[in-house]
């Protein structure tokens, strides 16, 4: 059920508590002085039963120190008659509760159960705060709309299990980001985390990438190499674009999910592994099963828990959060001041449907940093110029232009908007006339000038 540490110099009392708690299925360790506690890792414990007076000092004077080491640790003070006032004072130092000696075991059980309830609540809140807080983290952000809050609540219920997860959603909604969130808080967080994009590997190399190969297995295999699953042993593997796996590889993946055994290409030895699988796809796998493109048994093995991430157009209150997130990221990358949007511009961005989802927002913000002077406020006209290239190149929901092509598209559209007036165009784009002339010179062949 949990780990409890007892610090009590009366060995008889300590042993009585230990036996009682172990009958309640708690794992319990006993120490008889404060000095002994310095040699152990308090992060291994949930609850501490701390005697107020010990041979080498007052237990209450160490409460803050203990909680600094383990913020989730719940300290319960055990106090003799007449020390209640001191015990109450110790609550101000961070103690969870206190109990008078001789110990009422029924009351102790009640206090410990309450302590575990609070620990669970604090850990849950920590996860939620991490992802829905107002401030933007440097590594990733998911959003704080109501629909995403509910989705996070579901994820948090299964995050500590080893259940396989299938994450679905349109291209660019943040499936990999969700996977990293799950990994960050799972019990495997300190173990290997391996990512493989199934669509990015040539079909004839998928098996060797997943399961590894032995020396001489094929031409060029001059030495043995472990695959992604071996590298992820005891940890997590993220199989992105799982719907792209060839059928013959799907059957081998099914075996791994069923019995945790792999075989390297060209090998005969069975290798036992312990890996949690998180898969993601933008395809409707149920439809792919009906078409015969995806194995039904594999689908059900993967789909133990399904997390469907809604597109950004269904949670528009998250759009400003992602814009600010990428604003900070690219401000650092390009060593420029953060972008400032006019109210009309931000309203326009929030109302836009973003067919490429978060990935499109990221590309959009980066283009602004590349093209515009960030000292000026980005207005609605600027946004209008920037969004039209997306609309013309988003038939699959994501822009496929290079950054240079995007820059050229925006400049030419701005030039057309201002009827070829280069001075007005340069001013609107926030660049010098000389810089505009230089860029247009590069486009001469395209313009036919």
C-alpha positions as CSV (number, residue, x, y, z in Angstrom):
1,X,0.0,0.0,0.0
2,X,2.8,2.4,0.8
3,X,6.1,3.0,2.6
4,X,6.2,4.3,6.2
5,X,9.2,5.3,8.3
6,X,9.1,5.2,12.1
7,X,11.6,7.2,14.1
8,X,11.1,6.2,17.8
9,X,13.7,5.6,20.5
10,X,11.5,3.3,22.5
11,X,12.2,0.0,20.7
12,X,9.2,-1.8,22.2
13,X,6.8,0.9,21.0
14,X,8.5,1.1,17.6
15,X,8.1,-2.7,17.1
16,X,4.5,-2.6,18.1
17,X,3.8,0.1,15.5
18,X,5.8,-1.8,12.9
19,X,3.9,-5.1,13.3
20,X,0.6,-3.3,13.4
21,X,1.3,-1.3,10.1
22,X,2.7,-4.4,8.3
23,X,-0.6,-6.2,9.1
24,X,-2.2,-3.3,7.3
25,X,0.1,-4.1,4.3
26,X,2.3,-1.0,4.7
27,X,6.1,-1.5,4.1
28,X,7.7,-0.2,7.3
29,X,11.2,0.7,8.4
30,X,12.3,1.7,12.0
31,X,15.0,4.0,13.2
32,X,15.8,5.0,16.7
33,X,17.5,8.4,16.4
34,X,17.8,11.3,14.0
35,X,21.4,10.5,13.0
36,X,20.3,7.3,11.4
37,X,17.8,9.2,9.1
38,X,20.7,11.1,7.5
39,X,21.9,7.9,5.9
40,X,18.6,7.0,4.1
41,X,16.7,8.4,1.1
42,X,13.5,9.9,2.4
43,X,12.1,10.0,-1.2
44,X,11.5,6.3,-0.7
45,X,8.8,7.0,2.0
46,X,5.3,8.5,2.0
47,X,4.6,8.9,5.7
48,X,6.9,9.5,8.7
49,X,5.9,8.7,12.3
50,X,8.3,11.0,14.2
51,X,8.8,11.0,18.0
52,X,8.9,14.5,19.3
53,X,11.9,13.9,21.7
54,X,14.8,11.7,20.6
55,X,18.2,10.9,22.1
56,X,20.0,13.3,19.7
57,X,17.5,16.1,19.5
58,X,13.9,17.3,18.9
59,X,12.2,15.6,16.0
60,X,10.1,18.7,15.4
61,X,13.3,20.7,14.6
62,X,13.9,18.5,11.6
63,X,10.5,18.6,10.0
64,X,11.3,21.4,7.5
65,X,14.6,19.6,6.5
66,X,12.7,16.3,5.9
67,X,10.0,18.0,3.8
68,X,12.6,19.9,1.7
69,X,14.1,16.5,0.7
70,X,10.6,15.0,0.0
71,X,7.9,17.6,-0.5
72,X,5.2,14.8,-0.5
73,X,6.3,13.4,2.8
74,X,3.6,13.5,5.5
75,X,5.1,13.8,9.0
76,X,3.0,12.7,11.9
77,X,4.3,13.8,15.3
78,X,4.0,11.3,18.2
79,X,3.9,13.3,21.5
80,X,3.7,12.5,25.1
81,X,1.3,14.0,27.6
82,X,2.0,17.7,28.2
83,X,3.7,18.3,24.9
84,X,0.5,19.0,22.9
85,X,1.3,22.7,22.7
86,X,4.7,21.9,21.1
87,X,3.0,19.4,18.8
88,X,0.5,22.0,17.6
89,X,3.4,24.4,17.0
90,X,5.2,21.8,14.9
91,X,2.2,21.8,12.5
92,X,3.4,25.3,11.5
93,X,6.7,23.8,10.5
94,X,4.9,21.5,8.1
95,X,3.8,18.5,10.1
96,X,0.7,16.8,8.7
97,X,-0.8,15.9,12.1
98,X,0.1,14.8,15.6
99,X,-1.1,11.9,17.9
100,X,-0.7,11.6,21.6
101,X,0.9,8.6,23.4
102,X,-0.1,6.0,24.2
103,X,-1.0,5.6,20.5
104,X,-4.6,5.0,19.7
105,X,-4.1,2.6,16.7
106,X,-7.5,3.2,15.4
107,X,-6.9,7.0,15.3
108,X,-3.4,6.4,13.8
109,X,-5.0,4.3,11.0
110,X,-7.4,7.2,10.3
111,X,-4.6,9.8,10.2
112,X,-2.4,7.7,7.9
113,X,-5.3,7.1,5.5
114,X,-5.9,10.8,5.3
115,X,-2.2,11.4,4.7
116,X,-2.3,9.1,1.7
117,X,-5.4,10.8,0.3
118,X,-3.6,14.1,0.5
119,X,-0.5,12.7,-1.1
120,X,-2.6,11.4,-4.0
121,X,-4.3,14.7,-4.4
122,X,-1.1,16.7,-4.3
123,X,0.5,14.5,-7.0
124,X,-2.6,14.8,-9.2
125,X,-2.5,18.6,-8.8
126,X,1.2,18.7,-9.6
127,X,0.5,16.9,-12.9
128,X,-2.4,19.2,-13.8
129,X,-0.5,22.4,-12.8
130,X,2.4,21.3,-15.0
131,X,0.2,21.2,-18.1
132,X,-2.5,23.8,-17.5
133,X,-0.7,26.5,-15.7
134,X,-0.8,30.0,-16.9
135,X,3.0,30.3,-17.4
136,X,4.5,28.6,-20.5
137,X,7.1,25.9,-20.0
138,X,10.2,25.9,-22.1
139,X,9.9,22.2,-23.2
140,X,6.3,21.7,-24.2
141,X,2.7,22.8,-23.5
142,X,-0.6,21.0,-24.2
143,X,-3.3,23.7,-23.4
144,X,-5.7,24.6,-20.7
145,X,-9.1,24.4,-22.4
146,X,-11.9,22.5,-20.7
147,X,-11.7,19.7,-23.2
148,X,-7.9,19.3,-22.6
149,X,-8.3,19.4,-18.9
150,X,-10.7,16.5,-19.0
151,X,-8.3,14.6,-21.4
152,X,-5.4,15.2,-18.9
153,X,-7.6,13.9,-16.1
154,X,-8.2,10.7,-18.0
155,X,-4.5,10.4,-18.9
156,X,-3.5,10.9,-15.2
157,X,-5.6,7.9,-14.2
158,X,-3.6,5.5,-16.4
159,X,-0.3,7.2,-16.5
160,X,1.2,5.1,-13.7
161,X,0.1,1.8,-15.2
162,X,1.8,-0.2,-17.9
163,X,-1.2,-0.3,-20.1
164,X,-0.6,0.2,-23.8
165,X,-1.9,3.5,-25.2
166,X,-3.1,4.5,-28.6
167,X,-3.0,8.3,-29.3
168,X,-5.1,9.4,-32.2
169,X,-5.8,12.7,-33.9
170,X,-5.1,14.8,-37.0
171,X,-1.7,15.7,-38.2
172,X,0.0,18.3,-36.0
173,X,-2.3,18.1,-32.9
174,X,0.6,17.2,-30.6
175,X,0.6,13.4,-30.3
176,X,4.3,13.2,-29.6
177,X,4.0,16.0,-27.0
178,X,1.3,14.0,-25.2
179,X,3.6,11.0,-25.2
180,X,6.4,13.0,-23.6
181,X,3.9,14.2,-21.0
182,X,3.0,10.6,-20.2
183,X,6.6,9.6,-20.1
184,X,7.5,12.5,-17.8
185,X,5.1,11.3,-15.1
186,X,5.1,7.6,-15.5
187,X,6.9,5.2,-13.2
188,X,9.3,4.5,-16.1
189,X,10.3,8.2,-16.3
190,X,14.0,7.4,-15.5
191,X,14.1,4.5,-17.9
192,X,14.8,4.6,-21.7
193,X,12.4,6.5,-23.9
194,X,12.7,5.5,-27.6
195,X,10.9,7.2,-30.5
196,X,10.4,5.6,-33.9
197,X,8.5,7.2,-36.8
198,X,7.1,4.1,-38.7
199,X,6.4,6.2,-41.8
200,X,10.0,7.5,-42.0
201,X,11.7,4.1,-42.2
202,X,11.8,2.2,-45.6
203,X,9.6,-0.8,-45.5
204,X,12.5,-3.3,-46.0
205,X,14.3,-1.8,-43.0
206,X,11.4,-1.5,-40.5
207,X,12.0,-5.0,-39.0
208,X,15.7,-4.6,-38.4
209,X,15.0,-1.1,-36.9
210,X,12.4,-2.4,-34.5
211,X,14.0,-5.7,-33.5
212,X,17.7,-5.4,-34.4
213,X,19.8,-7.8,-36.4
214,X,22.7,-10.2,-36.1
215,X,26.0,-10.0,-37.8
216,X,25.7,-11.4,-41.4
217,X,21.9,-11.2,-41.4
218,X,22.0,-9.3,-44.7
219,X,24.6,-7.5,-46.9
220,X,26.2,-4.8,-45.0
221,X,25.4,-6.3,-41.5
222,X,29.1,-6.5,-40.5
223,X,28.2,-6.5,-36.8
224,X,25.1,-7.1,-34.6
225,X,22.9,-4.3,-33.7
226,X,20.1,-4.1,-31.1
227,X,16.7,-2.7,-32.3
228,X,14.5,0.0,-30.8
229,X,12.7,-2.5,-28.6
230,X,15.9,-3.7,-27.0
231,X,17.0,-0.2,-26.4
232,X,13.7,0.6,-24.8
233,X,13.9,-2.4,-22.4
234,X,12.4,-1.5,-19.0
235,X,11.2,1.8,-20.5
236,X,8.8,3.1,-23.1
237,X,8.8,3.0,-26.9
238,X,6.7,5.5,-28.9
239,X,5.7,4.2,-32.3
240,X,4.5,7.2,-34.3
241,X,2.4,6.7,-37.4
242,X,1.7,3.1,-36.4
243,X,-0.8,2.8,-39.3
244,X,2.1,2.8,-41.8
245,X,3.5,-0.5,-40.5
246,X,3.6,-3.3,-43.2
247,X,1.2,-6.2,-42.4
248,X,4.1,-8.8,-41.9
249,X,5.7,-6.5,-39.3
250,X,2.4,-6.0,-37.6
251,X,2.2,-9.7,-36.9
252,X,5.7,-9.6,-35.3
253,X,4.8,-6.6,-33.2
254,X,1.7,-8.4,-32.0
255,X,3.9,-11.2,-30.7
256,X,6.0,-8.7,-28.7
257,X,2.8,-7.2,-27.2
258,X,1.5,-10.6,-26.2
259,X,4.5,-12.2,-24.7
260,X,7.3,-9.6,-24.5
261,X,9.7,-11.6,-26.7
262,X,11.6,-10.4,-29.8
263,X,14.0,-12.0,-32.2
264,X,16.7,-10.1,-34.1
265,X,16.7,-10.4,-37.9
266,X,19.0,-13.3,-38.7
267,X,18.9,-14.6,-35.2
268,X,17.3,-17.6,-33.4
269,X,17.6,-16.5,-29.8
270,X,14.5,-15.3,-28.1
271,X,15.1,-12.0,-26.2
272,X,12.8,-11.2,-23.3
273,X,11.9,-7.5,-22.9
274,X,9.7,-5.3,-20.7
275,X,8.6,-2.3,-22.7
276,X,5.5,-0.1,-22.5
277,X,4.2,0.7,-26.0
278,X,2.6,4.0,-26.9
279,X,1.4,4.2,-30.5
280,X,0.1,7.2,-32.4
281,X,-1.7,7.6,-35.8
282,X,-3.7,10.2,-37.7
283,X,-5.5,7.4,-39.5
284,X,-8.8,5.8,-38.5
285,X,-7.4,2.3,-37.6
286,X,-10.9,0.8,-37.3
287,X,-11.5,1.7,-41.0
288,X,-8.0,0.4,-41.8
289,X,-8.9,-2.9,-40.2
290,X,-12.1,-3.1,-42.3
291,X,-10.0,-2.4,-45.4
292,X,-7.5,-5.2,-44.5
293,X,-4.6,-2.7,-44.0
294,X,-4.3,-3.2,-40.3
295,X,-4.6,-6.4,-38.1
296,X,-7.7,-6.4,-35.9
297,X,-5.9,-8.3,-33.1
298,X,-3.0,-5.8,-33.1
299,X,-5.5,-2.9,-33.0
300,X,-7.2,-4.3,-29.9
301,X,-3.8,-4.9,-28.3
302,X,-2.7,-1.3,-28.9
303,X,-6.1,0.2,-28.1
304,X,-6.2,-0.7,-24.4
305,X,-6.5,3.0,-23.7
306,X,-7.4,5.4,-26.5
307,X,-6.5,9.1,-26.2
308,X,-8.1,11.1,-29.0
309,X,-6.6,14.6,-29.2
310,X,-9.1,17.1,-30.7
311,X,-7.9,19.5,-33.4
312,X,-7.1,23.1,-32.4
313,X,-10.2,24.4,-34.2
314,X,-12.3,22.6,-31.5
315,X,-10.4,24.3,-28.6
316,X,-9.7,27.8,-29.9
317,X,-9.1,29.1,-26.4
318,X,-5.8,27.2,-26.5
319,X,-4.6,29.1,-29.7
320,X,-3.2,32.1,-27.8
321,X,-1.3,29.8,-25.4
322,X,0.5,28.1,-28.3
323,X,1.2,31.4,-30.0
324,X,2.9,32.6,-26.8
325,X,4.7,29.3,-26.4
326,X,6.3,29.5,-29.9
327,X,6.8,33.3,-29.5
328,X,9.1,32.7,-26.5
329,X,10.8,29.8,-28.3
330,X,11.7,31.7,-31.5
331,X,12.5,34.9,-29.7
332,X,15.4,32.9,-28.1
333,X,16.3,31.1,-31.3
334,X,16.6,34.2,-33.4
335,X,17.7,36.5,-30.6
336,X,14.9,39.0,-31.3
337,X,12.3,40.7,-29.2
338,X,9.1,38.8,-28.6
339,X,6.3,39.4,-31.0
340,X,3.6,41.9,-30.1
341,X,0.2,41.4,-31.8
342,X,-2.5,44.0,-32.1
343,X,-5.9,43.1,-30.6
344,X,-7.4,42.7,-34.1
345,X,-4.5,40.5,-35.2
346,X,-4.8,38.2,-32.2
347,X,-8.6,38.0,-32.7
348,X,-8.0,37.0,-36.3
349,X,-5.5,34.3,-35.3
350,X,-7.9,32.9,-32.7
351,X,-10.7,32.7,-35.2
352,X,-8.6,31.0,-37.9
353,X,-9.2,27.3,-38.2
354,X,-5.5,26.2,-38.5
355,X,-5.9,23.1,-40.7
356,X,-2.3,22.1,-39.8
357,X,-3.1,22.4,-36.1
358,X,-0.3,23.2,-33.7
359,X,2.4,22.4,-36.2
360,X,0.9,25.1,-38.5
361,X,0.9,27.6,-35.6
362,X,4.6,26.8,-35.0
363,X,5.5,27.3,-38.6
364,X,3.5,30.5,-38.8
365,X,5.2,32.1,-35.7
366,X,8.6,31.2,-37.0
367,X,7.9,32.8,-40.4
368,X,7.0,36.0,-38.7
369,X,10.3,36.0,-36.8
370,X,12.2,35.4,-40.1
371,X,10.4,38.0,-42.2
372,X,9.2,40.8,-39.9
373,X,10.8,43.4,-37.7
374,X,9.7,42.3,-34.2
375,X,10.1,45.9,-32.9
376,X,6.8,46.8,-34.6
377,X,3.4,45.6,-33.6
378,X,2.1,42.8,-35.9
379,X,-1.3,44.0,-37.2
380,X,-4.2,42.4,-39.0
381,X,-2.9,43.3,-42.4
382,X,0.4,41.5,-41.7
383,X,-1.6,38.4,-40.4
384,X,-3.7,38.4,-43.5
385,X,-0.7,38.3,-45.8
386,X,0.9,35.5,-43.7
387,X,-2.2,33.3,-43.5
388,X,-3.1,33.1,-47.2
389,X,0.0,31.0,-48.1
390,X,-1.2,28.5,-45.5
391,X,-4.6,28.3,-47.0
392,X,-3.2,27.7,-50.5
393,X,-0.8,25.0,-49.3
394,X,-2.8,23.2,-46.7
395,X,-4.8,20.6,-48.7
396,X,-3.4,18.0,-46.4
397,X,-3.7,20.1,-43.3
398,X,0.0,21.1,-43.1
399,X,2.3,23.4,-45.0
400,X,5.0,21.7,-47.1
401,X,6.9,24.8,-48.2
402,X,10.4,25.4,-47.1
403,X,11.0,28.6,-45.0
404,X,12.6,30.2,-48.1
405,X,9.6,29.4,-50.2
406,X,7.3,30.8,-47.5
407,X,9.3,34.0,-47.3
408,X,9.1,34.4,-51.1
409,X,5.3,33.8,-51.1
410,X,4.6,36.4,-48.4
411,X,6.8,39.0,-50.1
412,X,5.2,38.6,-53.5
413,X,1.7,38.7,-52.1
414,X,2.6,41.9,-50.1
415,X,4.0,43.4,-53.3
416,X,0.8,42.6,-55.2
417,X,-1.3,44.0,-52.3
418,X,0.5,47.3,-52.6
419,X,0.4,47.4,-56.4
420,X,4.1,46.9,-56.8
421,X,5.0,49.9,-54.5
422,X,8.3,48.6,-53.0
423,X,8.5,51.3,-50.3
424,X,5.0,50.5,-48.9
425,X,5.7,46.8,-49.2
426,X,9.0,47.1,-47.3
427,X,7.3,49.2,-44.6
428,X,4.4,46.7,-44.2
429,X,6.9,43.8,-43.9
430,X,9.0,45.6,-41.4
431,X,12.2,45.3,-43.5
432,X,14.4,47.9,-45.2
433,X,13.8,48.9,-48.9
434,X,17.3,47.7,-49.6
435,X,16.6,44.3,-48.1
436,X,13.4,44.0,-50.1
437,X,15.2,44.9,-53.4
438,X,17.9,42.3,-52.6
439,X,15.2,39.6,-52.1
440,X,13.3,40.6,-55.2
441,X,16.5,40.3,-57.2
442,X,16.7,36.6,-56.2
443,X,13.1,36.2,-57.5
444,X,13.7,37.7,-61.0
445,X,13.6,34.4,-62.8
446,X,10.3,33.5,-61.1
447,X,8.8,37.0,-61.9
448,X,10.0,36.9,-65.4
449,X,11.6,40.3,-65.1
